[in-house]
Amino acid sequence: MTKLTVRDIEAAIAAQRANGTKPRKLTADTGLRLHIAASGKAVWCVLYMIDGREREYRLPEPYGTGKGQCSLASARERAAEIRSRARSGVDIQQQIEDARAATERASQREREAQAARERRLTVRALFERWAALELAHRKDGGAETRRGLEKDVLPAIGEHYAEDVRRRDVMDILDTVKARGANRLANRLLSELRQMFGFALVREIVPSDPTYGIKKRDVGGKETERDRVLAEDEVRLLPSRLAAANLLDSTTHAVWVMLATCCRIGELTSATRDAIDLHEGTWTLPDTKNGKSHTIYLSDFAKSHLHALLALSDDPVQLFPSHRVDGAVTPKSITKQLHDRQRGKAKTNGTRLTDALTLPDGNWTPHDLRRTSATLMGELGVRPDVIEKCLNHLDENRMRRIYQRAVRKDEQIEAWRKLGDRLDLLTRADAANIAILRSA
């Protein structure tokens, strides 16, 4: 077989361009052909045997000597290499397909990795998503939780990717809070972080929960139930202590309303004018801790202090309007006033009356007033189940909740009346000279 020359190829291409009507094949070497189209475009094809079958592989570059083209000499070299590898069992076309598939798999993995990187949330972004989907449904809209995390958590790990947070990161935060003596806050932060990362775990935002395995004993310790109750002698002292404490008048009246109604501090600060009917002697709480509305039947003592609060409020809606934002003040506004007057030490820009409200048996909080009210009711002979109704507690026994739905309105009215009369007696100017006789 006479080997094909470059001159032969050029002549054949020229003839095809001039007169060609059908494709033409030229054998350039053993297993190497040049296919020339009628237009004169020429491509190389390599023939080789693999697994007993003849296959044809078209070189991707057309014939030529310029850039991106394949000359006769190059075609012969590549054909020899392809055929040699085929004799060793290597199929060039299968190799190309495998390489293309591997490249596609690598590209797919990179696309998935990029998508995963784009889906990664920082702790701050996770918190905002959790807040929008979960905290927004809480009564305070998640405000209390937000304050805690923005103070202690987000400054520390807010810009970290949530999936990268480890248990040690959580413990560093909780240890810092504990070091400043805020053990209960450390426990609460642990609970909130556990909820947030639990939210992330079920949505596959994080592969694991970094709070897993952390116990309260590792943080703030087991919390003991507070049982502070103001004794009657301490209640007698309150009028003079409150008068000397330089409190807002509204705060002084709030203390007595909480004692006279067993209400929670948040229920009082969020009260609206239209919920209070002094003529009917009722105060309706539409949204309470247990999710049910609650009616308080006002004693004369409670009415007098609520009347004063209504007169002090300059807002057409709120009993305790905020002067910074729309709506009611935060419950902490009253709690802080009471706490600052029992802290025992002065602070910058704070009141100097730091012991003004300290009572003989120690410090007290707004919630201790609620507990004191319930205790006074019990001492006045009110049955425990009626006290529970006045406190708006749900019966822990589900069957009793279902079948014992009696509101006991008259018994509640009488319970609050007895409480109001006792508070009136204890807060009179001559209360120190009054001896209370108790039934045997």
Number of C-alpha atoms within 10 A of each C-alpha: 7 7 10 15 11 14 9 13 19 13 11 19 21 14 14 20 16 12 11 17 11 10 14 16 15 15 16 22 18 15 17 24 22 23 21 24 18 18 17 20 15 21 21 26 22 22 16 24 16 16 11 7 7 9 15 14 16 16 16 12 15 19 22 17 12 9 7 10 15 20 15 19 12 13 24 20 10 15 24 18 13 21 22 14 15 16 14 10 12 15 20 18 14 10 11 11 12 12 12 12 12 12 12 12 12 12 12 12 12 12 12 12 12 12 11 12 11 9 10 17 20 20 23 20 16 21 24 14 16 18 19 13 11 15 20 13 11 11 12 12 14 16 13 11 16 17 11 16 18 14 10 17 22 18 12 16 18 18 13 15 18 25 20 15 19 14 13 11 16 19 18 13 20 24 18 13 21 18 12 9 12 14 20 17 16 26 23 17 22 22 14 16 20 17 16 21 26 19 20 22 15 12 10 11 20 21 14 18 22 22 22 12 9 14 14 17 10 13 21 22 14 13 11 6 6 9 9 16 20 24 15 15 13 16 17 21 18 21 16 13 17 20 14 12 19 14 15 13 13 19 18 20 18 23 21 22 24 22 25 30 26 25 23 19 22 18 16 19 21 19 21 22 17 12 16 22 16 17 8 9 15 17 22 16 19 13 14 15 12 10 9 11 12 17 17 22 25 27 22 17 21 27 22 15 19 23 14 14 21 18 12 13 15 12 17 11 15 21 27 26 21 15 10 8 8 9 16 21 19 16 17 13 12 21 15 12 18 25 19 20 24 20 16 15 13 14 11 6 6 12 17 15 17 19 19 21 26 19 18 11 11 10 17 17 16 21 19 20 26 23 19 23 27 25 18 22 23 16 13 15 11 20 13 13 12 20 21 14 20 27 19 19 12 13 14 8 8 10 9 11 12 9 8 10 8 8 11 12 15 9 16 21 19 16 24 26 21 19 28 25 16 18 21 16 16 23 18 13 11 10 15 12 8 10 8 11 6 7 7 3
